[in-house]
Amino acid sequence: MGTTLKSGAAILIESLLQQGVTTLFGYPGAAVLPVYDELYSSPVKHILVRHEQAAAHAADGFARASGRTGVCLATSGPGACNLITGIATAYMDSSPVIAITGQVPTNLLGNDAFQEADITGMTMPVTKHNYLVKRTEDLGRVIKEAFHIAGTGRKGPVLIDIPKDVSVSRIVWDKEKDTVNLRGYRPTRTGHRQQIVKAMDLIRNAECPVIYAGGGVIAGDASGELVQLAERMMIPVTTTLMGLSCIPGDHPLNLGMLGMHGTVQANSAITECDLLIALGVRFDDRVTGKIEAFAPHAHIIHIDIDPAEIGKNRQVHLPIVGDVKIVLVQMLAGLTRGKEHDVWRRKCTGWKEQHPAKYNDDGFLHPQFILRKMSEILGADAVIVTDVGQHQMWTAQHYCFRYPRQLITSGGLGTMGFGLPAAMGAHYACPDVPVFDVSGDGSIQMNIQEFGTILEHNMPVKIVVMNNMFLGMVRQWQELFYDRRYSFTALPPVDFVRIAGAYGIDGIKVESCDEIVPAIRTAIETDGPFLLDFRVEREENVYPMVPAGAALHEMIRGAGS
Amino acid sequence: MKLHTLNILVEDRPGVLSRITGLFSRRGYNIESLAVGTCEIADMSRITVTAFGDDAQIEQVRKQLSKLIDVIRVSDLTATERVERQLALIRVAAGSGQVRMEILQIAQIFRASVVDAGEKSVVLEVTGDTEKIDALEKLLRQEKNVACRDAPAPAAASARSRIL
């Protein structure tokens, strides 16, 4: 057998194929030309975005919708820098993304060469790990390690920076020789047995237990086990924004979302519970409000794969480090049906009945009402992606999610502009269902150039703009906490139907209530992309709301309550 | 708040130190002193960091450091039995023979040795705990003009680990 020489670029593409990568999102440039030359004749599908930030969000959206690692590619310097917001977004929500960047040749590194940026230095705080590959011989191993790191333990983004000469150089490559052996990376997956026994005792003896479930449950594919635990032990469940779809929205034990814009029943249950079972969560400030007043009467069990999350924001009584799915299976093996918690559950139901999620159907165009209609019509037959702001909170409050990964949203970083490109990624993860991107007139304009990418591939991405001519969430804070001084939050009117039209995407402007349902139906029935420009009530607020730094029970319930 | 000594075993790779110091500054902790050196295990380095913090803060730093892929092990030596020595090099101005004699006398008391002597100054090397080195410095300052003092380095667990 003769030895054939392979370039770094060829090794890269072959390694990606080996990892099961079928689609990647990218933007070419000088330093990645050798890689693009390999892609030209490769079976990997490359989606050309219109801005590198969108490539990172699309890879992230793909990862969140599929559970598999998403990949994005950019050139050195500005290309790499443009990825950073997307990488940071993936990092904050623990999403497995591989970012590949070109770099100036190794002999120019550190010389301020044309389009040089120290991208490994810049992304150190927002990646799980990153690599600057200085020898072609290391490339195969680095890619294997990167995928292993991104997709195991607490998932997260990994960046691989490849100087141009490393992708050009040709070497004899034996791909079987590249193995992953990371001495410093051995995530704990199985829960400590004694801790699990203690947790089971606490669960058996609790009178008013609540499960607080987060993104870790979805990332760890543990939704089934979570619902089993809740049903077997009759424990009400509240979820974070990131955990929203881990239990069906209409499940009788589901209290809805907790936190700043959480439901009254979820926040009340947290305040009154005697046992809090925290699963795959990090006690974020948007969830806990004033941390000392969060679950003040409860014993807290905290289960998480990341030991650094234990005790970071809140001291807990019983920590269990491990993969949430494995730990739940360990617990379920020892738990038989116990107390029914009738009194406690009736109390929770009582709160729910007294304070149902409010929306107005007075004939004006209210975003909450639109989302209710979308939820009725689309149900389980769509993936919902959101941008960031009021529309995001309304989606979380009013759409009834049915299965894990049905909602894709930027939680931790709260990145405006995330929605549209993430919807593209979600489409490649779930090609058979339409993807609805719920956005606002502020957020959509942060990556609006992706209309071009969406049309080019005729993706069935339906763009829903809640157009209130405001940066609504900031305006709401100005209204409530800054004496209605609307400092730079009003946006001039934009005709989104015409912008979409210029890219070749059809759309409808919706200005009255009776047009809502037909418009949603038209969007579904149209092949490929479609845009709905809802001219909603301008000064609608998101309620309930817990002001920043206040305790969860100090919520503002909004007018009429 | 007390001074903690963290012993960090890392892969000997470029950029490792920057990952560690970056983590400290990003999470809002100050490094008091830092020593880096090769260690008895091949391909690994040992980094010894001292930092002020309460137990919970330092535990959080320890966990965050452990998450770095290139970090193999982190231990907080503060509560464990350990040998801790600082090494200081002190340059003292010593123009006249009289002054020189006085400096040498002080050095003798503290068992510091002269590692360099020039026309206008001598360099003393001293090891010991912080109190001893501070006392020597104080005395020299009273006597003479201390021109320069090296930052004390916790040498116990880093450079000297081979001897252990």
HADDOCK unambig.tbl for C-alpha pairs under 7 A between the chains (distance, minus, plus):
assign (segid A and resid 124 and name CA) (segid B and resid 19 and name CA) 6.94 0.50 0.50
assign (segid A and resid 129 and name CA) (segid B and resid 69 and name CA) 6.68 0.50 0.50
assign (segid A and resid 183 and name CA) (segid B and resid 72 and name CA) 6.13 0.50 0.50
assign (segid A and resid 184 and name CA) (segid B and resid 69 and name CA) 5.26 0.50 0.50
assign (segid A and resid 184 and name CA) (segid B and resid 70 and name CA) 5.68 0.50 0.50
assign (segid A and resid 184 and name CA) (segid B and resid 71 and name CA) 5.28 0.50 0.50
assign (segid A and resid 184 and name CA) (segid B and resid 72 and name CA) 4.03 0.50 0.50
assign (segid A and resid 185 and name CA) (segid B and resid 69 and name CA) 5.49 0.50 0.50
assign (segid A and resid 307 and name CA) (segid B and resid 63 and name CA) 6.72 0.50 0.50
assign (segid A and resid 308 and name CA) (segid B and resid 60 and name CA) 6.37 0.50 0.50
assign (segid A and resid 308 and name CA) (segid B and resid 63 and name CA) 5.00 0.50 0.50
assign (segid A and resid 308 and name CA) (segid B and resid 64 and name CA) 5.88 0.50 0.50
assign (segid A and resid 312 and name CA) (segid B and resid 60 and name CA) 6.57 0.50 0.50
